[in-house]
Amino acid sequence: MGDTESDGGEGTGAGTRGRRRRRDPEWTYAALVDALLELVSESGREPTRKAIAERAGVSERTVFVHFADREALYVAAARRQAERWRAHVEPVPPDGETARKVLALLVQRGRMYEVMSPIRKIGLGLEPDSPGLRGVMAEGDAWLRADLAGMFAPELAREPGAERAGGLLDAVEAAASWAVWDHLRSRRGLGEAAARAAMDRTLRALLGVAAPGAAGLSESPAS
């Protein structure tokens, strides 16, 4: 992350550019957030302040110069992570065939969940004691639910009370959730294609679409 090259001359060269970048508060802030996300993705564990600083190429004391406490750092990382997983989103028109919408949903949700998983697992552990993290994670959950509601609006409209507590939208949200994906991937040890196939069966059943088997689930849907 950080630029640790030698100075290479007075006032010129990569070293000078590196020093200038490290003195830029916005650059340092972003470098620390990205360092945390990289270390979590690599190890699946919460890194030390020293490890974060080393990866970012700054001094250890710099971490809490830019972040008041650990919560502030993790809230910033959660927001950055949300930007990353939302980059995998492609709009799925609600007027399409239900089976194809399910497939399109699962292809992109799989990509999103793979990006999301390492930091989300740590976030869930920190969430009870972190109002900031709870807020960021709630925002993400609300976004994912709204995405489903828009994508399957025609199907939901055919079901009385679909958006009431315990209704069809709640069931679809649960079936398409990160928690189910993580269970299939981490606990059951399934590959991505098999996890999509399992979730596809559940979503098709909920939405009243006959399941033709898992054919095509390992590939992106045709445009």
N, C-alpha and C positions, 0 to 999 in steps of 0.2 A: 504494500500500500504506500508506504512512505518513500520519499526519495532520499536514499542514503549514500549517494555517490559522493566522491571527494569533491572539494571546491573547484579544482581545475583552473585556478587563476583568479585574480582579484577582479571582482565586478563582472565577470563573464563566465559563460559555460554552464553545464548542467548543475554543478554544485550550487552556484549562485541562484539559479532558478529554483532549485530545491529549497534553499533557505528562505527565499521569498514566499514560496508556496506554504512552507510550514509556519511562516509568520502571518499567513492569511487565516483569520479565525474561521471563515466559512469552509476553507479547504480542510483545516484541522478537524473541525466538527464532523464533516462528511467522512474523512479518513478514519476517525475513531468509530463511527457508526458502521462503516463498511468492514472495518477490521473485526469488530464484534460479530457481525453476521458471518463473515468468512470462517472465523474460528469455531463458531457454533455449528455451522454446516459441516465442517471437517471432523469435529470430535463428538458432536451431539451433547456436549457438556458446557456448563457455564465457564467461560475463561476467566483468568485472573486479570486484575487491572494491569499488571506488568506485561502479560502476554498481549493484551489489547494494544498497549502503548508500543511495544516492540513491533507488532505487525503494522501499525500505523506509521512507524518511523518517527515517533516523538518521545519525549521524556514521560516517565510514569506520572509525575505530578500534573502533567498537562490534562490527564483524563478528567479530573474533577475541577480543573480550571474552566472547562467547557460544559461540564455537567455537574449540577449541584450534588447529586447522589446517584447511586446505582439505578434507582427507579427512573430518573430522568434519562439516563443512557439507554435503558431498555425500552422506554416509551418511544424515544427517537428511532431506535432500531426497529421496533414494531411498525412504526409509520413507514420507514424505508422499505421494510419487507412487504408491506401492503402494496406499495408502488410496484414492487417487483412482480408479485403474483398477479396483480391486475393487468400487467403488460401482456399476459397470456390470454386475455379475454378478447374474444371476437363476437360481435353481436349475432345472435341467432334469431331470425325472424319468427315471431309467434305464429304466423299463418302457415308454417311448414308442416309436413307430415310428422306426427308425434314420434314415431320410431326414429326418424332421422334427427329430430331435435334431441332425443335422449342420447343418441350416439354422439352428436356434436357436443352436448353438455359434458358427457363423461370424458371425451378426449381432452377438452380444455381443462376441466376440473382436475383430471389426473395430473396434468402438467403443473397447474397451480398448486395442488396439494403437495407435490414433490418439492417444490420450492419452499412452501410454507412450513413443512413438517418440523425441521430441526428447531427453529426459533419458537414455533407454536408450542412444542412440548415443554420447553423451558418456561415460556410465558404462562402456561397453565399452572406451573408450580409456583410462580411468583405472583400470579393474579390475585389471590386472596388478600395479600398485604399491599397491593398496589392499585389504588384507584385510577391512576393514569393508564396502566396496562388494561385494566378492566374496561375502561372507556374505549381504548383503541380496538380491543378485541371485539367489543360489542358493536362498534362501527363496522368492522369487517363482517361480522355475522349478519348484521342488518343488510349490508350490501349484497351478500350472497343470497339471502332470502328474497330480496327485491328482484334480483336477477332471475331467480326461478319463477317468481310470480309473473314477471313480464313475459318470459319465454313460454310458459305454459298457461297463459291467460285464457285461451279458448277452452282448454281442458278443465281448468278450474271453474269457468263460467257454467259448465254443464253439470257441476256437482253442487247441490244445495249446501250452503254453509261451509264451502270449501276453505274459507279463510278464518273460520271461527277456531277457537282453541280446540285442538284435537282433530281438526278437519284435514282435508286432503292436502292442503299446503304444508301443514306441519309434518304430515307423513312423507311427502316428497322431499321436504327439506332434510328430514332425518335420513332418508334413504340415500340422498346425494351428498351427505355431510363429510367433512374431513374426518370426523370420528370413525365413521364406517370405513373410509378409505384406509385410515391408519390401522384399524383393527385387521383388515384383510392383508395389508402389506406387512405390518410389524408383528402381529400376533399369529396370523395364519401363515405368513411367509409367502404369500402369493406374489407373482410378478404383476406388472402393471396391466397387461392384457387380461389376465385372469381376474384381477380385482375389478376391472371395468365390466367384465362379463357378469360377475356376480351382482354388481350394482345395477347393471342393465336389466337383469331378470326382475329385480325388485321394483324398479321404476316402471317397467312395462306393465307389471301386474297392477300397480297402483293406478296407472293411467289408462288401463283397459286395452292394452295393445298385446296381441299375441306374440309370444317370444319365438323367433325363428332359430334360436341357437346363438352361439357366440361368433358366427361368421362375420368377419369384417371389423370386429371390435379392436383388433390390434392396429388398425389403420385409421387415418383421419377420414372423416366423411367427405364425400365428393362435394364440390361446390355446386 
